């Protein structure tokens, strides 16, 4: 079943574009041009390219391609391909000749990177991010270097004509595979009319770019597909940064203009029923895969619309995985498992991008599957595996400034939902008081995160947030509530080598006069760094007996706790 094409005369071949719901069949060339311009078997071009690459590999006088730019390799490949194939090369039409040469260039230029695709060595990390496509639609993990100039110029000519010829609403209802086929036919047709010389690879890339514009997030799609990227930061239309392995890298991804960025931003927020405009220039949203998005536009963002995406990792992060990645030690992981199973109230503290939500997800996997869990977030991103989970999300005000649902509203409502555990994605305001009251009224095993640089600072921030409520509570009363509610504070940090590490596991013991008393169970002691710049240190157990050992005993976990601390 195809999508509708608008009525228009095809001046290039004298035929009329299909109306109604006919499949989009592209008439690529007139009958007189078919014999010279229509490509022959694609497999033949692949085989010819492989033959050229094999001959180059056997040639001891071949240059060192690792030190050559793509342009230099392209010039060399064109000359050598013509020489090696001889008459066979000249029997090919123009598109086939360009296809063969392009395949040769791609193999010569990309091969050094593909030798060990699983290792993220320095050479691979320094590549332009826009050149890395990750796993493509053809099913193999490769790195494809785009002929960006040709594709960009072609897109600028093809896209307006394409959108005139198709019914967008009907097209978006098609499966991607069927839409790809039909769009490919029309693109070939338009390319012929506009006299665009594109090889096979460029044609495929052009169709992918157009589909990304129609169905996805345009220039951001390759970055979203790259699993080595954790964060994507769009600063206006001509500057896009990403975070890979804890380091920020400037990419060569660009939008056409600020309007293009706004189109992508609108597409993101409209999927969850929100809006971004001058009346609501700041919004939190999420993508379908759970990735968190923050968007801020002019007049608040002076240099153009800004989009920040915290990608949701497809890789399931558990405490076991974090242990393997040396984010924490084996005894620390064991203690955290026992703490979660013993229904301790846990507060995870850390800076922006330190891995608080990832750790919260990992900790939540220890929750009993028989518990009723209520999660409360500004933008839902927690991925709990338990069967009995109710997910709540805040709502901004409408155009009249009415109808906003805050974190505090949801916490109050959650108390009426008979939860066994309440998990707050992040406590940042007046909801801190309601969270403490919930933890003190039988909702054991609740968890939350807070922005703070040290465990003691997390306690101070909680106290300050309670004071935002406007209730005149004396400081000692607030601290008493905090001491009674919080059992464990876990401090996680992203260090300057890009690795996230749990630097403190601290217990809240009780009160001494007006002071909340605490004790460290584990700390990370910095000792230096190696030649590669990786921070060296040791996760140390302080030797104190955990204050929650009595509670662990109640759940039959005291022996496991003591064994973990040996």
C-alpha positions in Angstrom: 0.0 0.0 0.0 1.6 3.3 -1.1 1.2 6.9 -0.1 -0.5 9.6 -2.1 1.5 11.8 -4.5 0.3 15.3 -5.4 -0.7 15.9 -9.1 2.1 17.4 -11.0 3.4 17.1 -14.6 6.7 15.4 -14.9 8.5 17.5 -17.6 11.5 15.3 -17.6 9.9 12.2 -19.0 6.5 13.4 -20.2 4.5 11.3 -17.7 2.2 12.5 -15.0 2.9 11.7 -11.3 0.6 9.1 -9.8 -2.5 10.4 -7.9 -4.4 8.9 -5.0 -2.8 6.0 -3.1 -0.7 4.4 -5.8 2.7 3.2 -4.9 5.4 5.8 -5.6 7.1 4.3 -8.7 10.0 6.4 -10.0 10.4 6.9 -13.7 14.2 7.3 -13.6 15.0 8.0 -17.3 13.5 8.1 -20.8 13.7 4.9 -22.9 16.6 6.4 -24.9 18.7 6.9 -21.7 18.0 3.6 -20.0 20.9 1.8 -21.8 23.6 4.3 -20.7 22.4 5.6 -17.4 20.6 2.8 -15.6 23.1 0.9 -13.4 23.6 -2.8 -14.1 23.9 -5.4 -11.4 25.0 -3.9 -8.0 26.9 -7.0 -7.2 29.0 -6.5 -10.3 30.1 -3.1 -9.0 30.9 -4.6 -5.6 33.0 -7.3 -7.2 34.9 -4.9 -9.4 35.7 -2.7 -6.4 36.9 -5.6 -4.4 39.1 -6.6 -7.3 40.7 -3.2 -7.4 41.2 -3.2 -3.6 42.8 -6.6 -3.8 45.2 -5.5 -6.5 46.2 -2.4 -4.5 46.8 -4.5 -1.5 49.1 -6.8 -3.5 51.0 -3.8 -4.8 54.1 -3.2 -2.7 54.5 0.3 -4.2 51.0 1.4 -3.0 51.1 4.5 -0.7 50.4 4.6 3.0 46.6 5.3 3.1 46.5 6.0 6.8 48.5 9.2 6.3 46.3 10.4 3.3 43.2 12.5 3.3 40.0 11.2 1.7 40.4 13.6 -1.2 43.9 12.3 -1.9 42.7 8.7 -1.7 39.8 9.5 -4.1 42.2 11.0 -6.7 44.5 8.0 -6.4 41.6 5.5 -6.6 40.1 7.0 -9.7 43.4 6.7 -11.6 44.2 3.2 -10.3 40.7 1.9 -10.9 40.7 3.0 -14.5 44.2 1.4 -15.0 43.4 -1.9 -13.3 40.0 -2.5 -14.9 40.9 -1.2 -18.3 38.2 -1.9 -20.9 35.9 -3.3 -18.3 35.8 0.1 -16.6 34.9 2.0 -19.8 32.0 -0.4 -20.5 30.4 0.9 -17.3 28.1 3.9 -17.5 28.9 7.1 -15.5 27.0 6.1 -12.4 28.6 2.7 -12.3 32.1 4.1 -12.7 31.5 6.5 -9.8 29.9 3.7 -7.8 33.0 1.5 -8.2 35.5 4.3 -7.4 33.4 5.3 -4.3 33.4 1.8 -3.0 37.2 1.6 -3.5 37.7 4.9 -1.6 35.4 3.8 1.2 37.4 0.6 1.8 40.8 2.3 1.6 39.8 5.1 3.9 37.8 3.2 6.5 39.6 -0.1 6.7 42.2 0.9 9.3 39.4 1.8 11.7 37.4 -1.3 11.0 40.2 -3.7 12.0 39.1 -3.7 15.7 35.6 -2.2 15.9 35.0 -3.1 19.5 38.1 -1.2 20.8 37.7 2.6 21.3 41.3 3.5 20.6 42.5 7.1 20.4 42.5 7.2 16.6 38.9 6.1 16.5 37.9 8.6 19.2 39.4 11.5 17.4 37.3 10.9 14.2 34.6 13.4 13.4 31.5 12.2 15.1 29.3 12.9 12.1 31.3 10.4 10.1 30.5 7.5 12.4 27.1 5.9 11.7 27.3 2.9 14.0 25.1 0.0 13.0 23.4 0.8 9.7 20.1 -0.4 8.3 21.9 -3.1 6.3 22.6 -5.0 9.4 26.4 -4.9 9.9 28.4 -2.7 12.3 30.5 -0.4 10.1 31.8 3.2 10.0 30.6 4.9 6.9 32.2 8.1 5.8 29.7 10.3 4.1 30.3 12.3 0.9 28.8 15.1 2.9 29.1 17.9 0.3 27.4 16.0 -2.5 24.6 14.7 -0.2 24.0 18.1 1.3 23.7 19.8 -2.1 21.5 17.0 -3.4 19.2 17.2 -0.3 18.8 21.0 -0.7 17.5 20.4 -4.3 15.6 17.2 -3.8 13.8 17.8 -0.4 11.5 20.7 -1.5 10.5 18.8 -4.7 9.9 15.6 -2.8 7.6 17.2 -0.2 5.6 18.7 -3.0 5.0 15.3 -4.6 4.0 13.3 -1.6 1.2 13.3 0.9 3.2 13.7 4.1 0.5 12.5 6.4 -0.1 9.3 4.3 3.7 8.7 4.1 4.2 8.9 7.8 1.6 6.1 8.3 3.7 3.6 6.3 6.3 1.2 7.8 9.8 2.6 7.5 10.9 -0.3 5.1 8.0 0.4 2.7 8.5 4.2 3.0 12.2 3.8 2.2 11.5 1.9 -1.0 9.0 4.4 -2.2 11.1 7.4 -1.3 14.1 5.9 -3.0 12.1 5.6 -6.3 11.0 9.3 -6.1 14.5 10.5 -5.2 15.9 8.7 -8.3 13.3 10.4 -10.4 14.0 13.8 -9.0 17.8 13.3 -9.2 17.4 12.6 -12.9 15.3 15.6 -13.5 17.7 17.9 -11.6 20.7 16.2 -13.4 22.3 15.2 -10.1 25.2 12.8 -10.5 25.1 10.6 -7.4 26.7 7.2 -7.0 24.9 4.3 -5.2 26.3 5.1 -1.8 25.4 8.8 -2.0 21.9 7.9 -3.2 21.4 5.6 -0.2 22.8 8.3 2.2 20.5 10.9 0.6 17.4 8.7 1.2 18.5 8.1 4.8 19.0 11.8 5.4 15.5 12.6 4.0 13.9 9.8 6.1 15.6 11.1 9.2 14.1 14.5 8.4 10.6 13.1 8.0 10.6 10.4 10.7 13.4 11.2 13.1 15.5 14.1 14.5 17.3 15.0 11.3 21.1 15.6 11.7 20.9 14.1 15.2 19.9 10.6 14.1 23.5 9.4 13.5 24.5 10.6 17.0 21.5 8.9 18.6 22.5 5.7 16.8 26.1 5.8 18.1 26.0 3.9 21.4 29.4 5.3 22.5 27.8 8.8 22.9 26.2 9.6 26.3 25.1 13.2 25.8 24.3 15.4 22.8 24.4 19.2 23.1 23.1 21.4 20.4 24.2 25.1 20.8 22.4 26.8 18.0 22.3 25.6 14.4 26.0 25.4 13.7 27.5 23.8 16.9 26.8 20.3 18.2 28.9 18.7 21.0 28.8 15.2 22.2 30.2 13.4 25.2 32.1 10.2 24.5 33.9 8.3 27.3 33.4 11.2 29.6 35.0 13.8 27.3 33.2 16.6 25.3 33.9 16.5 21.6 32.9 19.1 18.9 31.2 17.3 15.9 30.8 18.5 12.4 27.0 18.0 12.5 25.2 21.2 11.6 21.6 22.3 11.0 20.5 24.4 8.1 19.5 27.3 10.4 17.8 28.0 13.7 14.4 27.2 12.2 15.6 23.7 11.4 16.6 23.3 15.1 13.2 24.6 16.1 11.5 22.0 13.9 13.4 19.2 15.5 12.6 20.6 19.0 8.9 20.9 18.2 8.9 17.3 17.0 10.4 16.1 20.3 8.0 17.9 22.6 4.9 17.3 20.5 5.3 13.5 21.0 4.6 13.9 24.7 1.9 16.5 24.5 4.1 19.5 25.3 5.0 22.7 23.5 8.0 25.0 23.0 7.4 28.6 21.9 7.9 32.1 23.2 5.3 31.6 25.9 6.9 28.4 27.0 10.6 28.7 26.0 12.0 26.1 28.4 10.8 22.5 28.5 11.8 19.1 29.7 10.9 16.1 27.6 11.9 12.6 26.7 12.4 10.5 23.6 10.6 7.3 22.9 13.6 5.2 24.1 13.6 7.1 27.5 16.4 9.6 26.7 16.0 12.8 28.6 15.8 16.1 26.7 16.0 19.7 27.8 15.1 22.5 25.3 15.5 26.2 25.8 14.9 28.7 23.0 15.2 32.5 22.4 14.7 34.9 24.0 16.2 32.9 27.0 18.8 31.2 24.8 20.6 34.2 23.2 22.6 32.4 20.5 19.8 30.3 19.2 17.7 27.2 20.3 19.6 24.8 22.6 18.8 21.1 22.8 20.5 18.9 25.5 19.9 15.1 25.2 20.9 12.7 27.9 20.8 9.4 26.0 19.2 6.3 27.6 21.7 3.5 27.3 20.5 0.4 25.5 23.0 -1.5 27.5 21.5 -2.7 30.8 23.6 -1.2 33.6 23.6 -3.3 36.8 25.8 -3.3 39.9 27.7 -6.2 38.3 28.4 -4.2 35.2 29.5 -1.2 37.3 31.8 -3.4 39.3 33.4 -4.7 36.0 33.8 -1.1 34.8 35.5 -0.3 38.1 32.9 2.3 39.1 32.9 0.6 42.6 34.6 -2.3 44.3 33.2 -5.8 44.9 32.5 -5.2 48.7 30.8 -1.9 47.9 28.5 -3.6 45.3 27.6 -6.3 47.9 26.8 -3.7 50.6 24.6 -1.7 48.2 22.7 -4.9 47.2 22.1 -5.7 50.9 21.1 -2.1 51.7 18.5 -2.2 48.9 17.1 -5.6 50.0 17.0 -4.4 53.6 14.7 -1.6 52.6 17.0 1.3 53.6 16.1 4.8 52.5 18.8 5.7 50.1 19.8 9.1 48.8 22.2 9.3 45.7 24.2 12.5 45.5 26.3 13.8 42.7 26.9 16.5 40.1 25.4 16.9 36.7 26.2 14.0 34.4 27.8 12.0 37.3 25.6 8.9 36.7 23.0 9.4 39.5 20.1 8.1 37.5 22.1 5.2 36.1 23.0 4.2 39.7 19.4 4.6 40.8 18.3 2.3 38.0 21.0 -0.3 39.0 20.0 -0.1 42.7 16.3 -0.5 41.9 16.9 -3.9 40.4 17.4 -5.2 43.9 13.8 -4.2 44.9 11.5 -7.2 45.7 9.2 -8.0 42.8 6.3 -8.2 45.2 6.6 -4.5 46.2 4.3 -1.8 44.8 6.6 0.9 43.5 5.6 4.5 42.6 8.1 6.5 40.6 7.9 10.3 40.4 9.9 12.3 37.8 9.9 15.5 35.8 10.6 13.6 32.6 10.1 9.8 33.0 13.4 8.0 32.4 13.7 5.4 35.1 13.4 1.8 33.6 12.3 -0.5 36.4 12.0 -4.2 35.7 9.6 -5.0 38.5 6.0 -6.0 37.4 4.2 -3.7 39.8 5.3 -0.1 38.9 3.2 3.0 38.6 5.1 5.8 36.8 4.1 9.4 37.5 5.3 12.5 35.6 4.9 16.2 36.3 3.0 18.5 33.9 3.7 22.1 33.0 1.1 24.9 33.1 -1.1 25.6 30.0 -1.2 28.8 28.0 -3.3 30.4 30.7 -0.8 29.5 33.3 -3.1 26.9 34.9 -3.1 23.2 35.3 0.6 22.6 36.4 1.2 19.4 38.4 4.4 19.7 40.4 6.6 17.0 42.0 5.1 18.0 45.4 1.6 17.3 44.1 2.6 13.9 42.8 4.4 13.0 46.1 1.2 13.9 48.1 -0.9 11.8 45.6 1.5 8.9 45.8 0.9 8.6 49.5 -2.7 7.8 48.7 -1.8 5.0 46.3 -0.6 2.5 48.9 3.0 2.3 47.7 5.6 0.0 49.3 8.4 2.2 47.9 8.5 5.7 46.4 11.3 6.5 44.0 11.9 10.2 43.1 14.0 10.8 40.0 15.4 13.9 41.7 14.5 16.0 44.7 15.1 19.7 44.0 12.5 21.8 45.8 9.6 21.8 48.3 8.8 18.2 47.6 11.8 17.4 49.9 9.6 17.8 53.0 6.9 15.5 51.6 9.6 12.9 50.7 11.0 13.0 54.2 7.6 12.6 55.7 6.9 9.7 53.4 10.1 8.0 54.4 9.2 8.5 58.1 5.7 7.1 57.8 6.4 3.5 56.8 7.5 3.8 53.2 10.8 2.1 53.7 13.2 1.4 50.9 12.5 4.7 49.1 15.1 6.2 46.9 15.9 9.6 45.4 18.8 11.6 43.9 20.0 15.1 44.7 22.6 17.5 43.2 25.5 17.9 45.6 29.3 17.5 45.5 29.7 15.8 48.9 27.6 13.6 51.2 27.4 16.2 53.9 26.4 18.9 51.4 23.5 16.6 50.3 22.2 16.8 53.9 22.5 20.6 53.9 20.7 20.8 50.5 17.8 18.7 51.9 17.6 21.1 54.8 17.6 24.1 52.6 14.9 22.6 50.3 12.6 21.9 53.3 12.9 25.6 54.2 11.5 26.5 50.7 8.1 25.1 51.7 7.4 28.2 53.8 6.6 26.2 56.9 8.3 27.7 60.0 10.1 24.6 61.3 13.1 25.0 63.6 16.4 23.7 62.2 16.7 21.0 64.8 13.2 19.6 63.8 14.2 19.5 60.2 17.5 17.8 60.9 15.7 15.3 63.2 13.4 14.4 60.3 16.4 14.0 57.9 18.3 11.8 60.4 15.3 9.6 60.9 14.4 9.3 57.2 17.8 8.8 55.4 19.8 5.7 56.0 22.5 5.8 53.3 24.0 8.5 51.2 25.9 7.4 48.1 28.2 9.9 46.5 29.0 9.4 42.8 31.4 11.6 40.7 32.5 11.9 37.1 36.2 12.4 37.5 38.5 14.2 35.1 39.5 11.0 33.2 35.8 10.6 32.3 35.2 7.6 34.5 32.3 7.7 37.0 33.2 6.4 40.5 31.4 6.0 43.8 33.6 8.1 46.1 31.6 7.7 49.4 29.1 5.4 50.9 28.0 7.2 54.1 25.6 6.2 56.8 23.3 8.6 58.6 23.6 7.4 62.2 21.4 9.8 64.2 21.5 13.1 66.0 24.0 14.6 68.5 22.6 17.8 69.9 21.7 19.8 66.8 24.0 17.9 64.4 23.2 15.0 62.1 25.9 12.4 62.8 27.3 10.2 60.0 29.9 7.6 59.4 31.7 6.6 56.2 31.6 2.9 55.3 33.6 3.3 52.0 35.7 6.0 50.4 37.7 6.3 47.2 41.3 7.4 47.9 43.1 9.1 45.0 46.7 8.1 44.5 47.7 9.6 41.1 47.2 8.9 37.5 48.9 6.6 34.9 50.6 7.6 31.6 47.3 7.5 29.8 45.7 10.0 32.1 43.5 7.4 33.9 43.1 8.3 37.6 44.5 5.7 40.0 43.1 5.1 43.4 41.7 2.6 45.9 38.2 1.9 47.2 38.7 1.5 50.9 36.5 0.1 53.7 36.8 2.3 56.8 36.5 -0.7 59.2 33.4 0.6 61.1 30.5 -1.7 61.7 27.4 -0.7 59.7 24.7 1.0 61.7 22.1 -0.8 59.6 23.4 -4.3 60.5 20.4 -4.7 62.9 18.0 -4.1 60.1 20.0 -6.4 57.8 19.6 -9.1 60.5 15.8 -8.6 60.5 15.9 -9.4 56.7 18.3 -12.4 57.3 21.2 -10.6 55.6 23.5 -9.8 58.5 25.9 -12.7 57.8 26.1 -11.7 54.1 26.8 -8.1 55.2 29.7 -9.2 57.5 31.1 -11.5 54.8 31.1 -8.6 52.3 33.1 -6.4 54.7 35.8 -8.9 55.4 
